[in-house]
Amino acid sequence: MTTQPERLHHLLDRARRGVILPAEGEALAELVAELEARIERVRNEHTPGHDWSWKSFGCTHKGQHKAQCVGCGACHPCPTLTALDTQTAP
């Protein structure tokens, strides 16, 4: 049995080569929708808090931090959101 990442990789490869079957296209769309929902849940968890007494230590935002991340306690935007928002080279 293949894992979800393996299945996604397989379907993306077939789509890029232009040989994806209609049923595989539907499966790919379902996987993408599921991944989008997971990303949205992570974004909803990693939101800025409203504790104005919070002080950041070791912040890399050069004094531009505004609040603490509710999800992980780091300076917001936290490393999790930064990773989601940073594009990597293909």
Legacy VTK file of the C-alpha trace (Angstrom):
# vtk DataFile Version 3.0
C-alpha trace
ASCII
DATASET POLYDATA
POINTS 90 float
0.000 0.000 0.000
1.338 3.431 -0.892
1.483 6.368 1.467
-0.359 9.601 0.739
2.853 11.488 -0.215
3.821 8.654 -2.584
0.349 8.692 -4.175
0.456 12.469 -4.543
3.903 12.308 -6.145
2.713 9.611 -8.558
-0.392 11.571 -9.588
1.551 14.820 -10.007
4.103 13.031 -12.176
1.367 11.636 -14.422
-0.325 15.052 -14.625
2.931 16.778 -15.575
3.519 14.224 -18.322
-0.037 14.687 -19.596
-1.006 11.043 -19.118
-3.319 11.360 -16.122
-6.607 9.498 -16.331
-9.894 11.235 -15.393
-10.238 9.167 -12.206
-6.655 10.000 -11.270
-7.374 13.691 -11.858
-10.282 13.472 -9.437
-8.077 11.687 -6.891
-5.426 14.395 -7.300
-8.022 17.129 -6.779
-9.219 15.390 -3.591
-5.664 15.121 -2.267
-4.987 18.790 -3.010
-8.232 19.804 -1.266
-7.266 17.731 1.777
-3.798 19.315 1.894
-5.309 22.792 1.580
-7.606 22.019 4.524
-4.640 20.830 6.601
-2.712 24.007 5.832
-5.737 26.104 6.799
-5.989 24.266 10.151
-2.295 24.980 10.828
-2.767 28.655 9.914
-5.788 28.881 12.227
-3.766 27.443 15.104
-0.751 29.721 14.572
-2.417 33.087 15.052
-1.143 36.136 16.918
-2.091 36.271 20.577
-3.296 39.297 22.453
-1.066 39.184 25.535
0.512 42.626 25.377
2.743 41.884 28.388
4.608 39.290 26.312
8.245 40.006 25.526
10.136 38.182 22.791
13.583 36.764 23.365
15.752 35.655 20.482
13.369 37.136 17.912
14.766 37.338 14.384
12.232 39.912 13.147
14.509 42.836 14.103
12.017 44.477 16.437
9.089 44.164 14.053
7.271 41.488 16.040
3.776 42.327 17.138
2.578 39.398 19.226
3.215 35.893 20.398
1.986 32.962 18.293
-0.856 31.197 20.080
0.056 27.832 18.533
3.742 27.566 19.430
4.597 30.564 21.626
7.186 31.972 19.248
7.240 35.501 17.937
4.497 35.953 15.324
4.848 35.334 12.418
6.276 32.115 13.802
8.651 29.705 12.039
5.692 27.500 11.084
3.951 30.287 9.156
7.252 31.463 7.713
7.856 27.949 6.359
4.370 27.865 4.813
4.803 31.291 3.230
8.334 30.793 1.896
8.640 29.460 -1.621
11.382 26.968 -2.288
13.149 26.508 -5.576
11.804 23.572 -7.600
LINES 1 91
90 0 1 2 3 4 5 6 7 8 9 10 11 12 13 14 15 16 17 18 19 20 21 22 23 24 25 26 27 28 29 30 31 32 33 34 35 36 37 38 39 40 41 42 43 44 45 46 47 48 49 50 51 52 53 54 55 56 57 58 59 60 61 62 63 64 65 66 67 68 69 70 71 72 73 74 75 76 77 78 79 80 81 82 83 84 85 86 87 88 89
